[in-house]
Amino acid sequence: IGSRHLQAVSKIEDPLEIHIIEPNDNSKKIAQRRLEQNVSNHEYIWHKDIKEINQKSDITIIATSAINRVQIIKELLKLKHKKFLIEKIVCQSIDEYKELINELKKFNSVGWVNTPRRYFSSYKIIQDIISKNEPIEMKITGANFGLGTNAIHFIDLFAWFVKDFKIKLDGSLLDDEILENKRGVNYLEFLGIIHGISNKSHLKIESTKKDGIPVKVEIKNEQHQLIINENKQEIQDLLNPDKKNLKFNNEFVSNTTKKIIEDILSLGDCDLPKIYEHEYIHNEIFSMFNQHIYKITGKKHSKCPIT
C-alpha cells in the first residue's frame, strides 16, 4: 500500500521533495518500479530508518502495518513532524489509540484516518442525495473480503452518511472459522456478518465464503433505494428507475491519496476523519473482534490482531 501512496504523490504537479523510509530492499524495488510508470519532476530520497531524516515534513504518510504504528508516530512527533495520514486500522487496542490521541495533542499535531471512500466522487454524490437527516438502511454484501481488514471502510462510510461516529457494532453472527490474514501470521481475518446501529439508522456488512459474489452496497431511505455494484461500476435507484445516468467510479489509492495530499498541502485539512473522531469506532471494532476470538478459542487478547 505504501508504494501506491507513493504513486499518488508522484502525480502531484508541483515539485516536491519526497523522503521514503523503506528498510526492505524488495519493497523498495517494487516501489521504484511503480514510480517508473509516471514521469515527474519530484526529488526522491530513500532511507532505511526514520532517524536518517533531519528535517520535518509538510505531511507524513504512515503505511506500515498496525503493529508498532503508534511507536513510529511517537518517534516522528519527537522529530517535529506535525501532520499524518494514517492507514487503518490505526493501531490494535483502545489503550494505544488513547495514547496516540494524547501524543498528537501534546505536540499540537493532527492525524487523519485514511478511509478514502469519502473521496470517491460517486459516494460524494450519493452522500448529497441522502443528506436529509433521515434514517437509512445500509447493507454491504460480497464474498471473501476480510472483515478485519475491510469492514472499517464501510463502517466509516455509514458514519459519514448518518453524520455520527458513535456506531454500536454487533459481531455475534461472525463465522466460527477464524482465518489467517494474508498480511502475516500475527494477524487474523474474519467472515460472516457485522451489524451496526446509529440512532434509527442500521448497517449490515456480510462477507461469505461463496465465490463469485461481487461487493454490492445498498443504501435505502424513504426516497431512494440505491444499489451500488463497485466491481461493475454501476448504480441503480430502484425507487427512481427513470434515473439511468448514474455511474459508479471506482477510485484507487493512487488517485484518492493524490487528492487528499493536495488538500492537506493547500488547505491544511482534508475530508477524512481525524484520529480523535474515530476513537469510538475503533474501540467498537477492537471489542467486537476480541470478543469473537474469545468465544471461539477461549483466548483473551489485550490487542486486537488485525491490520
Rosetta blueprint (number, residue, H / E / L):
1 I L
2 G H
3 S H
4 R H
5 H H
6 L H
7 Q H
8 A H
9 V H
10 S H
11 K L
12 I L
13 E L
14 D L
15 P L
16 L L
17 E E
18 I E
19 H E
20 I E
21 I E
22 E L
23 P L
24 N L
25 D H
26 N H
27 S H
28 K H
29 K H
30 I H
31 A H
32 Q H
33 R H
34 R H
35 L H
36 E L
37 Q L
38 N L
39 V L
40 S L
41 N L
42 H L
43 E E
44 Y E
45 I E
46 W E
47 H E
48 K L
49 D L
50 I H
51 K H
52 E H
53 I L
54 N L
55 Q L
56 K L
57 S L
58 D L
59 I L
60 T E
61 I E
62 I E
63 A L
64 T L
65 S L
66 A L
67 I L
68 N L
69 R H
70 V H
71 Q H
72 I H
73 I H
74 K H
75 E H
76 L H
77 L H
78 K H
79 L L
80 K L
81 H L
82 K L
83 K E
84 F E
85 L E
86 I E
87 E L
88 K L
89 I L
90 V L
91 C L
92 Q L
93 S L
94 I H
95 D H
96 E H
97 Y H
98 K H
99 E H
100 L H
101 I H
102 N H
103 E H
104 L H
105 K H
106 K H
107 F L
108 N L
109 S L
110 V E
111 G E
112 W E
113 V E
114 N L
115 T L
116 P H
117 R H
118 R H
119 Y H
120 F L
121 S H
122 S H
123 Y H
124 K H
125 I H
126 I H
127 Q H
128 D H
129 I H
130 I L
131 S L
132 K L
133 N L
134 E L
135 P L
136 I L
137 E E
138 M E
139 K E
140 I E
141 T E
142 G E
143 A E
144 N L
145 F L
146 G L
147 L H
148 G H
149 T H
150 N H
151 A H
152 I H
153 H H
154 F H
155 I H
156 D H
157 L H
158 F H
159 A H
160 W H
161 F H
162 V H
163 K L
164 D L
165 F L
166 K L
167 I L
168 K E
169 L E
170 D E
171 G E
172 S E
173 L E
174 L E
175 D L
176 D L
177 E L
178 I L
179 L E
180 E E
181 N E
182 K L
183 R L
184 G E
185 V E
186 N E
187 Y E
188 L E
189 E E
190 F L
191 L L
192 G E
193 I E
194 I E
195 H E
196 G E
197 I E
198 S E
199 N L
200 K L
201 S E
202 H E
203 L E
204 K E
205 I E
206 E E
207 S E
208 T E
209 K L
210 K L
211 D L
212 G L
213 I L
214 P L
215 V L
216 K E
217 V E
218 E E
219 I E
220 K E
221 N L
222 E L
223 Q L
224 H L
225 Q E
226 L E
227 I E
228 I E
229 N E
230 E L
231 N L
232 K L
233 Q L
234 E E
235 I E
236 Q E
237 D E
238 L L
239 L L
240 N L
241 P L
242 D L
243 K L
244 K L
245 N L
246 L L
247 K E
248 F L
249 N L
250 N L
251 E L
252 F L
253 V H
254 S H
255 N H
256 T H
257 T H
258 K H
259 K H
260 I H
261 I H
262 E H
263 D H
264 I H
265 L H
266 S H
267 L H
268 G L
269 D L
270 C L
271 D L
272 L L
273 P L
274 K E
275 I H
276 Y H
277 E H
278 H H
279 E H
280 Y H
281 I H
282 H H
283 N H
284 E H
285 I H
286 F H
287 S H
288 M H
289 F H
290 N H
291 Q H
292 H H
293 I H
294 Y H
295 K H
296 I H
297 T H
298 G L
299 K L
300 K L
301 H L
302 S L
303 K L
304 C L
305 P L
306 I L
307 T L
